[in-house]
Amino acid sequence: MITAIIIIAVVAVLLILFVIGIYNALIRLRNQVDNAWSQIDVQLKRRHDLIPNLVETAKGYMKHERGTFEAITNARSQAMGAKTVADASKAEGALGEALSKFMLVVENYPDLKANQNFLAVQEELTSTENKISFARQSYNDQTLFFNNKIQMFPSNIIANMFNFNKRDFFEIEVDAEREVPKVSF
């Protein structure tokens, strides 16, 4: 009788330790996803701060491009107001498209392309875009690990018990960003 009680107690303790281990792993992964998102958020904030400088530098040269400036300003406002990963993905895609169109218009203004202030801000923006890409990749990797963990047996049982929910990937929403640029000489 005592042996049976000891066996049941050992099994119960092992089961509790197993649940605690999976729960802690899920918490660690969720925090890694949150940290990866905060890294994206930092870079997006930097991007949002650089865009007005780029636009202001260009305004003096591009007096007839009001629609382009308004499109960038509106897209930036929407991107800054995004609350969820899905909303941010969509808004940042629209902002990227507006910036791409802006850069195409800049090609028509050789004096602007030679302006040192414009070149410096453009270089900072390019650097930030690269950082956003790396941060997005890291976030999506962490999201994949987390989503796999909450969907795979036996951790899915613990995830469901404690309401761990699937996270969204930070994906490109705009078809223009998926297209390969055409280069001609």
TORPA-4810 file (N, C-alpha, C, O; in nm, 3 decimals):
<nodes>
NODE_1_0.081_-0.119_0.000_0.000_0.000_0.000_0.086_0.126_0.000_0.060_0.219_-0.076_M
NODE_2_0.189_0.129_0.084_0.281_0.243_0.093_0.355_0.258_-0.040_0.375_0.370_-0.087_I
NODE_3_0.394_0.148_-0.100_0.465_0.152_-0.227_0.378_0.214_-0.335_0.427_0.292_-0.417_T
NODE_4_0.251_0.180_-0.338_0.159_0.236_-0.436_0.144_0.386_-0.417_0.138_0.460_-0.515_A
NODE_5_0.137_0.431_-0.293_0.124_0.574_-0.264_0.250_0.647_-0.307_0.243_0.757_-0.363_I
NODE_6_0.366_0.587_-0.280_0.494_0.648_-0.320_0.502_0.657_-0.473_0.545_0.759_-0.526_I
NODE_7_0.460_0.553_-0.543_0.463_0.553_-0.690_0.370_0.660_-0.744_0.406_0.733_-0.836_I
NODE_8_0.251_0.670_-0.688_0.155_0.772_-0.732_0.209_0.911_-0.705_0.195_1.001_-0.788_I
NODE_9_0.272_0.931_-0.589_0.330_1.061_-0.554_0.443_1.097_-0.650_0.452_1.211_-0.695_A
NODE_10_0.530_1.001_-0.681_0.641_1.025_-0.773_0.588_1.060_-0.912_0.637_1.153_-0.976_V
NODE_11_0.489_0.985_-0.958_0.429_1.013_-1.089_0.366_1.152_-1.090_0.379_1.227_-1.187_V
NODE_12_0.295_1.186_-0.982_0.231_1.318_-0.972_0.337_1.429_-0.974_0.319_1.529_-1.043_A
NODE_13_0.446_1.411_-0.899_0.553_1.512_-0.897_0.616_1.525_-1.035_0.641_1.636_-1.081_V
NODE_14_0.643_1.411_-1.101_0.701_1.415_-1.236_0.607_1.484_-1.334_0.651_1.560_-1.420_L
NODE_15_0.479_1.458_-1.323_0.381_1.521_-1.410_0.377_1.672_-1.386_0.372_1.750_-1.481_L
NODE_16_0.380_1.713_-1.261_0.381_1.855_-1.227_0.508_1.922_-1.281_0.501_2.031_-1.336_I
NODE_17_0.623_1.857_-1.264_0.749_1.910_-1.317_0.746_1.920_-1.469_0.798_2.015_-1.527_L
NODE_18_0.683_1.822_-1.533_0.670_1.822_-1.678_0.585_1.942_-1.723_0.623_2.012_-1.817_F
NODE_19_0.473_1.965_-1.658_0.385_2.077_-1.690_0.459_2.209_-1.667_0.451_2.300_-1.749_V
NODE_20_0.530_2.220_-1.556_0.605_2.342_-1.525_0.712_2.366_-1.631_0.730_2.480_-1.675_I
NODE_21_0.781_2.262_-1.672_0.885_2.275_-1.774_0.828_2.325_-1.906_0.886_2.415_-1.968_G
NODE_22_0.718_2.268_-1.950_0.656_2.312_-2.076_0.603_2.455_-2.062_0.620_2.536_-2.153_I
NODE_23_0.539_2.484_-1.950_0.486_2.619_-1.927_0.598_2.722_-1.933_0.584_2.826_-1.998_Y
NODE_24_0.709_2.695_-1.865_0.822_2.788_-1.866_0.881_2.804_-2.005_0.921_2.914_-2.043_N
NODE_25_0.887_2.696_-2.082_0.937_2.704_-2.220_0.845_2.793_-2.304_0.892_2.872_-2.385_A
NODE_26_0.715_2.778_-2.285_0.619_2.861_-2.359_0.633_3.008_-2.321_0.628_3.096_-2.407_L
NODE_27_0.650_3.035_-2.194_0.671_3.173_-2.148_0.798_3.230_-2.210_0.798_3.344_-2.259_I
NODE_28_0.906_3.153_-2.209_1.033_3.198_-2.268_1.015_3.230_-2.416_1.063_3.334_-2.463_R
NODE_29_0.948_3.143_-2.490_0.927_3.166_-2.632_0.836_3.287_-2.657_0.861_3.366_-2.749_L
NODE_30_0.732_3.302_-2.577_0.644_3.418_-2.592_0.722_3.548_-2.567_0.703_3.646_-2.639_R
NODE_31_0.808_3.547_-2.466_0.888_3.666_-2.438_0.988_3.694_-2.550_1.016_3.810_-2.580_N
NODE_32_1.042_3.589_-2.611_1.133_3.608_-2.723_1.060_3.668_-2.843_1.116_3.753_-2.913_Q
NODE_33_0.937_3.627_-2.867_0.857_3.685_-2.974_0.831_3.833_-2.943_0.846_3.918_-3.031_V
NODE_34_0.794_3.863_-2.820_0.769_4.002_-2.781_0.896_4.087_-2.795_0.889_4.201_-2.839_D
NODE_35_1.009_4.032_-2.756_1.136_4.103_-2.770_1.169_4.127_-2.918_1.212_4.236_-2.955_N
NODE_36_1.149_4.026_-3.000_1.176_4.041_-3.143_1.084_4.148_-3.203_1.127_4.226_-3.288_A
NODE_37_0.958_4.152_-3.159_0.868_4.256_-3.208_0.915_4.394_-3.164_0.907_4.490_-3.241_W
NODE_38_0.964_4.404_-3.042_1.010_4.536_-2.995_1.131_4.583_-3.075_1.149_4.703_-3.094_S
NODE_39_1.213_4.490_-3.123_1.326_4.527_-3.209_1.276_4.583_-3.342_1.331_4.681_-3.393_Q
NODE_40_1.172_4.522_-3.397_1.111_4.576_-3.519_1.054_4.714_-3.491_1.071_4.807_-3.569_I
NODE_41_0.985_4.726_-3.379_0.921_4.852_-3.343_1.023_4.966_-3.333_0.995_5.078_-3.376_D
NODE_42_1.138_4.938_-3.277_1.244_5.039_-3.266_1.287_5.086_-3.405_1.301_5.206_-3.429_V
NODE_43_1.307_4.991_-3.495_1.350_5.027_-3.630_1.240_5.099_-3.707_1.268_5.190_-3.785_Q
NODE_44_1.115_5.058_-3.687_1.005_5.128_-3.753_0.994_5.271_-3.703_0.966_5.362_-3.781_L
NODE_45_1.014_5.291_-3.574_1.012_5.427_-3.517_1.122_5.510_-3.582_1.100_5.627_-3.616_K
NODE_46_1.238_5.452_-3.597_1.350_5.523_-3.661_1.313_5.559_-3.805_1.339_5.670_-3.851_R
NODE_47_1.252_5.465_-3.875_1.208_5.489_-4.013_1.107_5.603_-4.016_1.115_5.693_-4.100_R
NODE_48_1.011_5.599_-3.925_0.909_5.703_-3.921_0.968_5.840_-3.889_0.917_5.941_-3.936_H
NODE_49_1.074_5.843_-3.811_1.140_5.970_-3.779_1.222_6.023_-3.896_1.235_6.145_-3.911_D
NODE_50_1.278_5.934_-3.978_1.361_5.978_-4.091_1.278_6.029_-4.209_1.323_6.117_-4.283_L
NODE_51_1.160_5.976_-4.227_1.081_6.011_-4.344_1.051_6.161_-4.354_1.066_6.218_-4.462_I
NODE_52_1.009_6.227_-4.245_0.985_6.373_-4.258_1.110_6.450_-4.301_1.101_6.547_-4.376_P
NODE_53_1.228_6.408_-4.253_1.353_6.474_-4.293_1.377_6.457_-4.443_1.418_6.551_-4.511_N
NODE_54_1.352_6.338_-4.493_1.370_6.311_-4.635_1.273_6.395_-4.718_1.311_6.454_-4.819_L
NODE_55_1.149_6.401_-4.675_1.047_6.477_-4.748_1.079_6.626_-4.744_1.070_6.694_-4.847_V
NODE_56_1.115_6.677_-4.627_1.146_6.820_-4.615_1.264_6.859_-4.702_1.264_6.966_-4.763_E
NODE_57_1.365_6.774_-4.707_1.481_6.802_-4.791_1.440_6.807_-4.938_1.491_6.889_-5.015_T
NODE_58_1.349_6.720_-4.977_1.309_6.712_-5.117_1.209_6.820_-5.157_1.202_6.856_-5.274_A
NODE_59_1.132_6.872_-5.064_1.026_6.968_-5.097_1.078_7.091_-5.171_1.011_7.141_-5.262_K
NODE_60_1.195_7.138_-5.134_1.250_7.256_-5.200_1.277_7.233_-5.348_1.270_7.327_-5.427_G
NODE_61_1.307_7.112_-5.385_1.338_7.079_-5.524_1.214_7.033_-5.601_1.204_7.055_-5.722_Y
NODE_62_1.124_6.970_-5.531_1.010_6.905_-5.596_0.880_6.979_-5.564_0.794_6.926_-5.494_M
NODE_63_0.867_7.098_-5.614_0.751_7.183_-5.582_0.621_7.129_-5.642_0.513_7.160_-5.590_K
NODE_64_0.628_7.051_-5.747_0.507_7.006_-5.817_0.468_6.864_-5.782_0.390_6.802_-5.854_H
NODE_65_0.520_6.811_-5.675_0.496_6.670_-5.639_0.415_6.659_-5.510_0.443_6.572_-5.427_E
NODE_66_0.317_6.744_-5.493_0.239_6.748_-5.369_0.171_6.613_-5.339_0.171_6.569_-5.224_R
NODE_67_0.116_6.548_-5.440_0.048_6.420_-5.421_0.142_6.315_-5.365_0.103_6.234_-5.281_G
NODE_68_0.266_6.315_-5.410_0.366_6.219_-5.361_0.393_6.242_-5.214_0.400_6.148_-5.135_T
NODE_69_0.409_6.368_-5.176_0.435_6.401_-5.035_0.317_6.363_-4.947_0.335_6.310_-4.837_F
NODE_70_0.197_6.390_-4.995_0.077_6.357_-4.917_0.062_6.206_-4.900_0.022_6.160_-4.793_E
NODE_71_0.094_6.130_-5.004_0.085_5.983_-4.995_0.181_5.929_-4.889_0.147_5.839_-4.813_A
NODE_72_0.301_5.984_-4.887_0.400_5.940_-4.787_0.354_5.978_-4.648_0.362_5.898_-4.555_I
NODE_73_0.305_6.100_-4.632_0.260_6.147_-4.500_0.143_6.063_-4.450_0.141_6.024_-4.333_T
NODE_74_0.046_6.035_-4.537_-0.068_5.953_-4.497_-0.026_5.810_-4.462_-0.072_5.755_-4.362_N
NODE_75_0.061_5.752_-4.542_0.108_5.615_-4.515_0.187_5.610_-4.385_0.174_5.515_-4.308_A
NODE_76_0.267_5.712_-4.359_0.344_5.718_-4.233_0.249_5.727_-4.114_0.271_5.659_-4.013_R
NODE_77_0.146_5.809_-4.124_0.050_5.823_-4.014_-0.020_5.691_-3.985_-0.036_5.653_-3.869_S
NODE_78_-0.061_5.621_-4.090_-0.126_5.492_-4.071_-0.029_5.391_-4.009_-0.068_5.313_-3.922_Q
NODE_79_0.095_5.392_-4.052_0.194_5.299_-3.998_0.221_5.326_-3.850_0.235_5.234_-3.770_A
NODE_80_0.227_5.452_-3.816_0.253_5.487_-3.676_0.135_5.451_-3.586_0.153_5.427_-3.467_M
NODE_81_0.014_5.446_-3.643_-0.105_5.416_-3.565_-0.139_5.268_-3.557_-0.235_5.231_-3.489_G
NODE_82_-0.064_5.184_-3.625_-0.094_5.040_-3.626_-0.075_4.981_-3.487_0.024_5.010_-3.419_A
NODE_83_-0.171_4.898_-3.445_-0.166_4.840_-3.310_-0.129_4.692_-3.310_-0.068_4.645_-3.214_K
NODE_84_-0.163_4.620_-3.415_-0.135_4.476_-3.418_-0.028_4.447_-3.523_0.003_4.532_-3.606_T
NODE_85_0.027_4.328_-3.518_0.127_4.288_-3.615_0.067_4.289_-3.756_0.132_4.335_-3.850_V
NODE_86_-0.054_4.239_-3.770_-0.119_4.236_-3.902_-0.140_4.378_-3.954_-0.115_4.406_-4.072_A
NODE_87_-0.186_4.468_-3.868_-0.207_4.607_-3.910_-0.074_4.673_-3.946_-0.065_4.746_-4.044_D
NODE_88_0.029_4.646_-3.866_0.161_4.703_-3.893_0.216_4.650_-4.025_0.274_4.726_-4.103_A
NODE_89_0.197_4.521_-4.051_0.244_4.464_-4.178_0.180_4.535_-4.296_0.248_4.573_-4.392_S
NODE_90_0.050_4.552_-4.289_-0.023_4.616_-4.399_0.020_4.762_-4.414_0.048_4.807_-4.525_K
NODE_91_0.025_4.835_-4.304_0.059_4.977_-4.309_0.203_4.999_-4.353_0.230_5.090_-4.431_A
NODE_92_0.294_4.917_-4.304_0.434_4.932_-4.344_0.454_4.896_-4.491_0.540_4.953_-4.558_E
NODE_93_0.375_4.802_-4.540_0.380_4.771_-4.682_0.337_4.889_-4.766_0.400_4.920_-4.868_G
NODE_94_0.230_4.956_-4.724_0.183_5.075_-4.795_0.285_5.188_-4.787_0.306_5.260_-4.885_A
NODE_95_0.349_5.203_-4.672_0.453_5.305_-4.657_0.572_5.274_-4.746_0.627_5.364_-4.810_L
NODE_96_0.611_5.149_-4.751_0.721_5.109_-4.839_0.690_5.137_-4.985_0.777_5.180_-5.061_G
NODE_97_0.564_5.112_-5.025_0.524_5.140_-5.162_0.528_5.290_-5.191_0.573_5.332_-5.298_E
NODE_98_0.481_5.371_-5.096_0.484_5.516_-5.114_0.628_5.567_-5.123_0.658_5.655_-5.204_A
NODE_99_0.717_5.511_-5.041_0.858_5.551_-5.048_0.921_5.510_-5.180_1.002_5.584_-5.236_L
NODE_100_0.885_5.392_-5.230_0.938_5.348_-5.360_0.896_5.443_-5.471_0.977_5.480_-5.556_S
NODE_101_0.770_5.482_-5.471_0.721_5.578_-5.571_0.793_5.711_-5.557_0.827_5.775_-5.657_K
NODE_102_0.815_5.753_-5.432_0.887_5.878_-5.407_1.028_5.871_-5.466_1.073_5.966_-5.530_F
NODE_103_1.097_5.760_-5.444_1.233_5.746_-5.496_1.236_5.745_-5.649_1.332_5.791_-5.710_M
NODE_104_1.130_5.693_-5.711_1.122_5.698_-5.857_1.106_5.842_-5.905_1.165_5.880_-6.006_L
NODE_105_1.027_5.921_-5.834_1.009_6.061_-5.870_1.139_6.138_-5.850_1.169_6.228_-5.929_V
NODE_106_1.215_6.104_-5.747_1.341_6.171_-5.718_1.437_6.160_-5.837_1.519_6.248_-5.860_V
NODE_107_1.427_6.051_-5.911_1.514_6.031_-6.027_1.501_6.144_-6.129_1.593_6.167_-6.207_E
NODE_108_1.388_6.214_-6.129_1.366_6.323_-6.224_1.429_6.455_-6.180_1.419_6.555_-6.251_N
NODE_109_1.493_6.456_-6.065_1.550_6.579_-6.009_1.699_6.561_-5.979_1.735_6.526_-5.867_Y
NODE_110_1.785_6.583_-6.079_1.929_6.559_-6.060_1.991_6.646_-5.950_2.082_6.602_-5.880_P
NODE_111_1.942_6.770_-5.935_1.997_6.855_-5.829_1.968_6.798_-5.691_2.052_6.805_-5.601_D
NODE_112_1.850_6.743_-5.676_1.812_6.682_-5.548_1.898_6.560_-5.520_1.945_6.540_-5.408_L
NODE_113_1.920_6.478_-5.622_2.001_6.356_-5.604_2.144_6.389_-5.563_2.213_6.307_-5.503_K
NODE_114_2.189_6.510_-5.597_2.326_6.551_-5.562_2.333_6.625_-5.428_2.443_6.651_-5.379_A
NODE_115_2.219_6.660_-5.369_2.215_6.734_-5.244_2.269_6.647_-5.130_2.222_6.534_-5.111_N
NODE_116_2.366_6.698_-5.056_2.431_6.621_-4.950_2.335_6.585_-4.837_2.341_6.473_-4.784_Q
NODE_117_2.247_6.677_-4.799_2.151_6.647_-4.693_2.058_6.534_-4.736_2.031_6.442_-4.659_N
NODE_118_2.011_6.542_-4.860_1.921_6.439_-4.910_1.993_6.304_-4.915_1.936_6.202_-4.877_F
NODE_119_2.116_6.305_-4.962_2.192_6.180_-4.970_2.216_6.119_-4.833_2.209_5.998_-4.816_L
NODE_120_2.245_6.203_-4.734_2.268_6.154_-4.598_2.141_6.091_-4.540_2.147_5.984_-4.480_A
NODE_121_2.028_6.158_-4.556_1.903_6.104_-4.504_1.864_5.977_-4.580_1.816_5.881_-4.521_V
NODE_122_1.887_5.978_-4.711_1.856_5.860_-4.792_1.942_5.742_-4.747_1.893_5.629_-4.742_Q
NODE_123_2.069_5.765_-4.716_2.156_5.658_-4.669_2.109_5.604_-4.534_2.111_5.484_-4.511_E
NODE_124_2.068_5.694_-4.444_2.015_5.652_-4.314_1.889_5.569_-4.332_1.871_5.468_-4.263_E
NODE_125_1.803_5.610_-4.423_1.680_5.536_-4.448_1.711_5.398_-4.506_1.648_5.300_-4.468_L
NODE_126_1.806_5.391_-4.596_1.846_5.262_-4.654_1.900_5.170_-4.546_1.867_5.052_-4.542_T
NODE_127_1.983_5.224_-4.458_2.038_5.146_-4.347_1.926_5.097_-4.256_1.928_4.982_-4.211_S
NODE_128_1.830_5.183_-4.229_1.717_5.146_-4.144_1.632_5.038_-4.210_1.586_4.946_-4.143_T
NODE_129_1.612_5.048_-4.341_1.535_4.946_-4.413_1.603_4.809_-4.399_1.536_4.707_-4.383_E
NODE_130_1.735_4.807_-4.406_1.809_4.681_-4.387_1.790_4.627_-4.246_1.772_4.507_-4.226_N
NODE_131_1.795_4.716_-4.148_1.775_4.674_-4.010_1.633_4.620_-3.988_1.613_4.525_-3.913_K
NODE_132_1.537_4.683_-4.053_1.398_4.636_-4.042_1.388_4.495_-4.101_1.320_4.409_-4.044_I
NODE_133_1.454_4.472_-4.213_1.451_4.339_-4.275_1.508_4.233_-4.182_1.450_4.125_-4.167_S
NODE_134_1.622_4.263_-4.120_1.683_4.167_-4.028_1.594_4.146_-3.905_1.577_4.033_-3.859_F
NODE_135_1.538_4.254_-3.852_1.450_4.242_-3.735_1.324_4.164_-3.770_1.274_4.086_-3.689_A
NODE_136_1.271_4.186_-3.890_1.151_4.112_-3.934_1.182_3.963_-3.946_1.101_3.879_-3.908_R
NODE_137_1.299_3.932_-3.999_1.338_3.791_-4.010_1.351_3.727_-3.873_1.305_3.615_-3.852_Q
NODE_138_1.412_3.798_-3.780_1.427_3.746_-3.644_1.290_3.726_-3.578_1.266_3.624_-3.514_S
NODE_139_1.203_3.824_-3.593_1.069_3.814_-3.536_0.995_3.694_-3.593_0.935_3.616_-3.519_Y
NODE_140_0.999_3.679_-3.724_0.929_3.567_-3.787_0.987_3.432_-3.744_0.913_3.335_-3.729_N
NODE_141_1.119_3.425_-3.723_1.181_3.302_-3.672_1.130_3.270_-3.532_1.093_3.156_-3.503_D
NODE_142_1.128_3.371_-3.445_1.080_3.349_-3.308_0.932_3.313_-3.307_0.888_3.229_-3.228_Q
NODE_143_0.855_3.377_-3.395_0.713_3.346_-3.406_0.692_3.203_-3.451_0.604_3.133_-3.401_T
NODE_144_0.774_3.158_-3.545_0.766_3.020_-3.593_0.793_2.922_-3.479_0.718_2.825_-3.461_L
NODE_145_0.899_2.945_-3.400_0.930_2.857_-3.287_0.814_2.853_-3.188_0.774_2.747_-3.142_F
NODE_146_0.762_2.971_-3.155_0.652_2.980_-3.060_0.528_2.909_-3.112_0.467_2.829_-3.041_F
NODE_147_0.490_2.938_-3.236_0.371_2.876_-3.293_0.386_2.724_-3.303_0.290_2.651_-3.278_N
NODE_148_0.504_2.677_-3.338_0.528_2.532_-3.342_0.510_2.471_-3.203_0.447_2.367_-3.189_N
NODE_149_0.564_2.536_-3.103_0.557_2.484_-2.967_0.413_2.475_-2.917_0.376_2.377_-2.853_K
NODE_150_0.331_2.576_-2.947_0.194_2.572_-2.895_0.104_2.481_-2.978_-0.009_2.452_-2.936_I
NODE_151_0.150_2.437_-3.094_0.068_2.350_-3.177_0.110_2.204_-3.173_0.035_2.117_-3.218_Q
NODE_152_0.228_2.175_-3.119_0.279_2.038_-3.120_0.249_1.967_-2.987_0.252_2.028_-2.880_M
NODE_153_0.221_1.840_-2.997_0.194_1.756_-2.880_0.324_1.728_-2.807_0.424_1.704_-2.874_F
NODE_154_0.328_1.728_-2.679_0.224_1.748_-2.578_0.212_1.893_-2.531_0.124_1.924_-2.450_P
NODE_155_0.299_1.980_-2.580_0.295_2.118_-2.531_0.167_2.191_-2.570_0.131_2.290_-2.507_S
NODE_156_0.098_2.142_-2.675_-0.027_2.207_-2.713_-0.133_2.193_-2.604_-0.220_2.280_-2.591_N
NODE_157_-0.128_2.088_-2.527_-0.223_2.069_-2.416_-0.202_2.177_-2.311_-0.297_2.239_-2.264_I
NODE_158_-0.077_2.199_-2.274_-0.043_2.302_-2.175_-0.075_2.440_-2.231_-0.128_2.526_-2.161_I
NODE_159_-0.042_2.462_-2.360_-0.070_2.592_-2.423_-0.220_2.622_-2.421_-0.259_2.736_-2.396_A
NODE_160_-0.301_2.523_-2.449_-0.446_2.544_-2.446_-0.497_2.569_-2.304_-0.586_2.650_-2.283_N
NODE_161_-0.440_2.499_-2.207_-0.481_2.517_-2.067_-0.455_2.660_-2.020_-0.534_2.716_-1.944_M
NODE_162_-0.344_2.719_-2.065_-0.303_2.851_-2.017_-0.324_2.961_-2.122_-0.268_3.070_-2.110_F
NODE_163_-0.405_2.933_-2.223_-0.445_3.032_-2.324_-0.328_3.098_-2.398_-0.326_3.220_-2.415_N
NODE_164_-0.232_3.020_-2.440_-0.127_3.071_-2.527_-0.185_3.072_-2.669_-0.233_2.969_-2.717_F
NODE_165_-0.179_3.186_-2.734_-0.239_3.200_-2.867_-0.131_3.216_-2.974_-0.023_3.269_-2.951_N
NODE_166_-0.167_3.167_-3.092_-0.078_3.177_-3.208_-0.049_3.323_-3.237_-0.137_3.408_-3.223_K
NODE_167_0.073_3.353_-3.278_0.113_3.488_-3.314_0.117_3.502_-3.466_0.142_3.405_-3.538_R
NODE_168_0.093_3.623_-3.514_0.097_3.652_-3.657_0.241_3.678_-3.701_0.322_3.732_-3.625_D
NODE_169_0.270_3.639_-3.824_0.399_3.671_-3.884_0.394_3.814_-3.937_0.287_3.867_-3.968_F
NODE_170_0.510_3.877_-3.946_0.521_4.010_-4.004_0.554_3.990_-4.151_0.670_3.971_-4.189_F
NODE_171_0.450_3.993_-4.233_0.465_3.957_-4.374_0.450_4.079_-4.464_0.390_4.180_-4.426_E
NODE_172_0.505_4.067_-4.582_0.491_4.171_-4.682_0.349_4.165_-4.735_0.303_4.059_-4.778_I
NODE_173_0.280_4.277_-4.733_0.141_4.282_-4.778_0.127_4.339_-4.918_0.023_4.321_-4.981_E
NODE_174_0.228_4.407_-4.967_0.217_4.480_-5.092_0.283_4.400_-5.204_0.397_4.357_-5.192_V
NODE_175_0.210_4.381_-5.313_0.265_4.308_-5.427_0.386_4.377_-5.488_0.474_4.311_-5.542_D
NODE_176_0.390_4.510_-5.480_0.502_4.584_-5.538_0.633_4.546_-5.471_0.737_4.546_-5.537_A
NODE_177_0.631_4.515_-5.341_0.754_4.477_-5.273_0.798_4.337_-5.311_0.916_4.304_-5.298_E
NODE_178_0.707_4.254_-5.358_0.741_4.119_-5.398_0.801_4.112_-5.538_0.872_4.018_-5.571_R
NODE_179_0.772_4.213_-5.619_0.820_4.214_-5.757_0.970_4.238_-5.761_1.025_4.312_-5.679_E
NODE_180_1.034_4.174_-5.857_1.176_4.195_-5.878_1.192_4.325_-5.957_1.127_4.343_-6.060_V
NODE_181_1.277_4.417_-5.909_1.295_4.542_-5.983_1.355_4.517_-6.121_1.440_4.429_-6.137_P
NODE_182_1.310_4.595_-6.219_1.363_4.583_-6.354_1.479_4.679_-6.368_1.466_4.798_-6.338_K
NODE_183_1.592_4.627_-6.414_1.711_4.709_-6.434_1.742_4.709_-6.582_1.752_4.603_-6.645_V
NODE_184_1.758_4.828_-6.639_1.795_4.836_-6.780_1.905_4.939_-6.797_1.908_5.041_-6.727_S
NODE_185_1.992_4.912_-6.889_2.105_5.004_-6.916_2.095_5.057_-7.058_2.180_5.136_-7.101_F
</nodes>
